[in-house]
């Protein structure tokens, strides 16, 4: 079937393989596009995704290395039953999980066989979504093997994106890596064709379609080695691609939504929204109540502090300022506070009892706290440390080890 002429705003885009294709969905010119309308209509050009501005509709051609064509025995099923059966039919021929693939059924081939195209679903969704997010409608998605012209008894060969797409029949084709080196390309062309010749009749010629002129020498050398005439022409807009891979995308969406009934979720959804609204209202009311209580408590503390120490000019933290003023008065009268070294050390000695001399290895006082270093063998084990904590708690002290292995700890008054 001949390719339909492209209208203004339409384009056919040959996608690069997935191994390097994600870079193409930005600013790198890795897409091969044939656009309709304008002076360059019908000519191949290398563009980036952002360079397709002004294009409203596209037809995508997936690299043959990303699409597998299979011809399995398929039960006589149709519709959703066929879609459910296909993953089980093709899973033995795939290297990845069939549930992660978009599987599209093609025409019936006879003898119970059917053409099936398999493509990674994430790659299909990524590429189609990249175009749709830029306002371009994806009308179709084809595999390169079946998008090439078919003129028996010649075979069709596309040399594009450093790879090969070989069409050997109305519903048969393979993909092959070729690289950028001319010698490696020659070997790849020969290997791809000889691989198919092992099971197919020899063609009379090869129709080659290239994305640039650098493929010419490699094709000439390959033709000489194979003994086949090769006619070379530029890459053109493909004909109808046989299998539309978008059907796999739609089928996946239908399978996911098949068991979803929105009517059954109306009441649960309404209750969930009501619960969220009630929680937000209650949380805000509780916050307002706590804020009022905080202000009342602070005002009470500030009033008490000013009544006890009227000479204070600024009140920032009533509790802290009160404790400092009390400590100053106590020190001025010659009395010691509970956080001073002597009272704190007395409590700690009372907590340790007669075993204190054997347990301690060092002691330091700093800012109302005791920094204690125990004998390592005396606090080796959780039971020994818990016993020390309980003894200190009974004396009104809080003992906290620096970590589970270090024999040092901090001792202060319980708050």
C-alpha positions in Angstrom: 0.0 0.0 0.0 1.4 3.4 -1.0 1.9 6.0 1.7 -0.8 8.7 1.9 0.5 12.2 1.3 1.1 14.1 4.5 -1.0 17.2 5.1 0.2 20.4 6.7 0.8 19.9 10.4 1.3 16.1 10.0 4.5 14.2 10.4 5.9 10.7 10.4 8.6 10.2 13.1 11.1 7.3 13.1 12.0 6.8 16.8 15.5 5.9 17.9 15.9 2.7 19.9 15.1 2.7 23.6 18.8 2.2 24.5 19.5 5.8 23.4 16.0 7.2 22.7 15.2 9.0 25.9 17.8 11.6 25.1 15.8 12.4 21.9 12.8 13.7 23.9 14.5 17.0 24.7 16.9 19.1 22.8 19.0 16.5 20.9 18.2 16.0 17.3 17.8 12.2 17.4 14.3 12.0 15.8 13.9 11.4 12.0 10.9 13.3 10.9 9.1 13.5 7.6 6.7 16.5 7.7 3.9 17.6 5.4 3.3 21.1 4.1 6.0 23.7 3.5 9.0 23.7 1.2 10.6 20.6 3.0 7.4 18.5 2.7 8.2 14.8 2.3 11.9 15.1 3.1 13.6 13.4 6.0 15.2 15.7 8.6 16.8 15.2 12.0 15.0 17.1 14.7 14.5 17.1 18.5 11.1 16.8 20.1 11.1 20.5 20.7 11.9 21.0 17.0 8.5 19.6 16.0 6.7 22.8 16.9 3.8 23.5 14.6 3.0 19.8 14.2 -0.4 18.7 15.4 -0.6 15.0 14.4 2.1 12.4 14.2 2.5 8.8 13.2 5.3 7.0 15.1 7.6 4.3 13.7 9.2 2.3 16.5 12.7 0.9 16.1 12.7 -2.8 15.1 15.1 -3.6 17.9 12.3 -2.6 20.4 9.4 -4.6 18.8 9.3 -8.4 18.6 7.2 -10.0 15.9 5.9 -13.5 16.8 3.7 -16.0 15.0 2.4 -18.3 17.7 -0.5 -20.7 17.7 -3.4 -18.7 19.1 -6.8 -20.0 20.3 -9.8 -18.9 18.3 -10.7 -16.1 20.6 -11.7 -12.5 20.1 -12.0 -9.2 22.1 -11.1 -9.2 25.8 -10.7 -13.0 26.0 -8.0 -12.9 23.3 -6.3 -10.0 25.2 -6.3 -12.1 28.4 -4.9 -15.2 26.6 -2.1 -13.5 24.6 0.4 -13.0 27.6 0.2 -16.7 28.4 0.7 -17.6 24.7 3.8 -15.5 24.1 5.5 -15.5 27.5 7.9 -18.4 26.7 9.3 -16.4 23.7 10.0 -13.2 25.8 13.0 -12.3 27.9 10.9 -10.1 30.2 7.7 -10.5 32.1 4.8 -10.6 29.6 2.6 -8.5 32.0 5.1 -5.6 31.5 4.6 -5.7 27.7 2.1 -4.2 25.3 0.9 -7.2 23.2 -1.0 -6.5 20.0 -2.7 -9.2 17.9 -2.3 -8.8 14.1 -3.9 -10.6 11.2 -4.6 -14.4 11.2 -1.9 -16.2 9.2 -3.5 -19.6 8.8 -3.0 -23.0 10.4 -4.0 -21.5 13.8 -1.2 -19.0 13.8 -1.5 -15.3 14.2 0.9 -12.3 13.9 1.6 -10.8 17.4 3.7 -7.7 18.1 5.3 -7.2 21.5 6.7 -3.9 22.9 7.7 -2.8 26.4 4.6 -0.9 27.8 6.7 1.7 29.7 8.5 2.6 26.5 5.3 2.8 24.5 3.6 5.0 27.2 6.7 7.2 27.5 7.0 8.0 23.8 3.4 8.5 23.2 3.0 10.6 26.3 6.0 12.8 25.3 4.3 13.8 22.1 0.9 14.2 23.6 2.2 16.5 26.4 3.4 18.8 23.6 0.0 19.0 22.0 0.6 16.5 19.3 -2.0 13.8 18.6 -0.5 10.4 18.0 -2.6 8.9 15.2 -0.8 5.6 14.9 2.3 3.7 16.1 3.9 1.1 13.8 6.9 -1.2 14.0 9.6 -0.4 11.4 9.7 -4.0 10.0 6.2 -3.8 8.7 6.2 -0.1 7.8 8.6 -0.7 4.9 7.3 -1.1 1.3 6.7 -4.7 0.3 7.4 -5.5 -3.4 7.9 -9.3 -3.8 10.1 -11.0 -4.8 12.4 -8.3 -3.4 13.0 -7.7 0.3 12.9 -4.3 1.9 15.7 -3.1 4.2 15.7 0.2 6.2 19.1 1.5 7.5 18.1 3.9 10.2 19.4 5.0 13.6 22.4 2.8 13.4 20.2 -0.3 13.0 18.5 -2.4 10.4 14.9 -3.2 9.7 14.5 -6.1 7.3 11.1 -7.0 5.9 11.0 -10.4 4.3 7.3 -11.0 3.9 3.9 -9.5 4.2 3.9 -10.2 7.9 7.5 -11.0 8.6 10.5 -8.9 9.5 13.4 -8.6 12.0 15.6 -5.9 13.5 19.4 -5.9 13.8 22.0 -3.6 15.3 24.5 -2.1 12.9 26.4 0.7 14.7 28.2 3.5 13.0 31.4 1.9 11.7 31.2 1.2 8.0 32.8 -2.3 8.2 30.6 -3.3 11.1 27.6 -2.1 9.1 28.6 -4.4 6.2 28.9 -7.4 8.5 25.6 -6.6 10.1 23.8 -6.4 6.8 25.3 -9.7 5.6 24.5 -11.4 8.9 20.9 -10.2 9.0 20.1 -11.3 5.5 22.0 -14.7 5.8 20.1 -15.4 9.1 16.8 -15.1 7.3 18.0 -17.0 4.2 18.5 -20.0 6.4 14.7 -20.4 6.5 13.4 -18.3 3.6 13.7 -18.4 -0.2 16.3 -16.2 -1.7 15.0 -12.8 -2.9 15.7 -11.4 -6.3 16.9 -8.0 -5.0 17.1 -5.9 -1.9 15.3 -2.5 -1.8 17.3 -0.4 0.7 16.0 2.8 2.3 18.7 4.9 4.1 18.5 7.8 6.5 21.8 9.3 5.1 24.3 8.6 2.3 26.9 7.1 4.7 25.2 3.7 4.3 26.1 3.5 0.6 29.6 1.9 0.8 28.5 -0.6 3.4 25.5 -1.6 1.2 27.6 -2.0 -1.9 30.1 -4.3 -0.1 27.3 -6.4 1.5 25.6 -6.7 -1.9 28.8 -8.0 -3.5 29.3 -10.6 -0.8 25.7 -11.8 -0.9 25.4 -11.8 -4.7 22.2 -9.8 -4.6 21.4 -6.5 -6.4 20.7 -3.7 -4.0 18.7 -0.6 -5.0 19.3 2.3 -2.6 16.9 5.2 -2.0 16.2 7.7 0.7 14.0 7.0 3.7 10.4 8.0 2.8 7.1 8.2 4.5 6.1 4.6 5.3 2.9 2.8 4.2 0.3 1.6 6.6 2.3 -0.3 9.2 0.2 -3.5 9.4 -0.2 -3.5 13.2 -1.0 -0.4 15.2 0.8 -0.6 18.5 -1.5 2.0 20.0 -4.0 -0.9 20.2 -1.8 -2.4 22.9 -1.9 0.8 24.8 -5.7 1.1 24.7 -6.1 -2.6 25.6 -3.9 -2.1 28.6 -6.1 0.8 29.7 -9.2 -1.2 29.2 -7.8 -4.1 31.3 -7.0 -1.9 34.2 -10.3 -0.1 34.1 -12.4 -3.2 33.5 -13.0 -4.0 37.1 -13.5 -0.3 38.2 -17.1 0.7 38.8 -17.3 4.4 39.8 -20.9 4.1 41.1 -19.7 1.6 43.7 -17.2 4.1 45.0 -19.4 7.1 45.4 -20.4 6.6 49.0 -16.9 5.6 50.2 -15.5 8.6 48.4 -18.0 11.0 49.9 -17.3 9.5 53.4 -13.6 9.9 52.9 -14.0 13.6 51.9 -16.3 14.2 54.8 -13.7 12.6 57.2 -10.9 14.7 55.8 -13.0 17.9 56.1 -14.0 17.1 59.7 -10.4 16.3 60.6 -9.2 19.6 59.2 -11.9 21.6 61.0 -11.2 19.8 64.3 -7.5 20.3 64.0 -7.8 24.0 63.4 -10.3 24.4 66.3 -7.9 22.5 68.6 -5.0 24.6 67.5 -6.9 27.8 68.2 -7.9 26.5 71.7 -4.3 25.5 72.5 -3.0 28.9 71.3 -5.4 30.7 73.7 -4.3 28.5 76.6 -0.7 29.1 75.7 -1.3 32.9 75.8 -3.1 32.6 79.1 -0.4 30.5 80.7 2.3 32.9 79.5 0.5 35.9 80.8 0.1 34.2 84.2 3.8 33.3 84.4 4.8 36.8 83.4 2.5 38.3 86.0 3.9 36.1 88.7 7.5 36.9 87.7 6.8 40.7 87.7 5.1 40.4 91.1 8.2 38.7 92.5 10.8 40.7 90.7 9.3 44.1 89.8 12.7 45.5 88.9 12.9 43.4 85.7 12.4 45.5 82.6 12.0 42.9 79.9 10.4 39.5 80.2 11.3 37.1 77.5 11.2 33.7 79.2 9.5 33.9 82.6 10.5 30.4 83.7 14.2 30.7 82.8 14.4 34.3 84.2 12.7 33.2 87.5 15.2 30.3 88.0 18.1 32.6 87.4 16.8 35.2 89.8 16.2 32.5 92.4 19.7 31.1 91.9 21.2 34.6 92.3 19.3 35.2 95.5 20.3 31.8 96.9 23.9 32.4 96.0 23.8 35.9 97.6 22.5 34.4 100.9 25.1 31.7 100.9 22.7 28.8 100.1 23.2 26.2 97.4 20.6 25.1 94.8 19.7 21.5 93.9 21.7 21.9 90.6 24.9 23.0 92.3 27.7 20.6 92.4 27.6 19.7 96.1 23.9 18.9 96.4 23.9 17.1 93.0 27.0 15.1 93.9 25.5 14.2 97.3 22.4 12.8 95.6 24.4 10.9 93.1 26.6 9.4 95.9 23.4 8.4 97.7 22.1 6.7 94.6 25.3 4.7 94.1 25.6 3.7 97.7 28.7 1.9 99.0 29.6 0.6 95.5 30.3 4.1 94.2 34.1 3.9 94.7 34.4 0.8 92.6 32.0 1.9 89.9 33.4 5.4 89.1 36.4 6.1 87.0 36.0 9.9 86.6 33.7 12.8 87.4 33.2 16.3 86.0 30.7 19.1 86.8 29.5 21.5 84.1 26.4 23.7 83.8 24.2 21.9 86.4 25.1 18.4 85.2 27.6 15.7 86.2 29.6 14.1 83.5 30.4 10.6 84.8 32.8 8.0 83.5 32.2 4.5 84.9 34.5 1.6 85.0 33.8 -0.2 81.7 33.6 -3.7 83.3 31.0 -2.4 85.8 28.5 -1.1 83.1 29.1 -3.9 80.6 25.6 -5.1 79.8 22.1 -3.7 79.6 21.1 -5.1 83.1 23.9 -3.2 84.9 23.0 0.0 83.1 19.3 -0.3 83.9 20.1 -0.9 87.5 22.1 2.4 87.7 19.2 4.3 86.0 16.7 2.9 88.6 19.0 3.8 91.5 19.4 7.4 90.2 15.7 7.7 89.5 14.9 6.8 93.2 17.2 9.7 94.2 15.4 12.1 91.9 18.2 12.0 89.2 18.2 11.2 85.6 21.1 9.2 84.2 21.6 9.0 80.5 24.5 7.1 78.8 26.1 8.7 75.7 25.6 5.4 73.8 25.2 1.7 74.4 28.9 1.0 74.3 30.5 4.1 75.9 30.9 4.0 79.7 30.3 7.8 80.0 26.9 9.2 81.1 25.3 12.5 82.0 23.5 12.9 85.4 21.0 15.7 86.2 17.9 16.5 88.1 14.7 14.9 86.9 12.4 17.4 85.2 
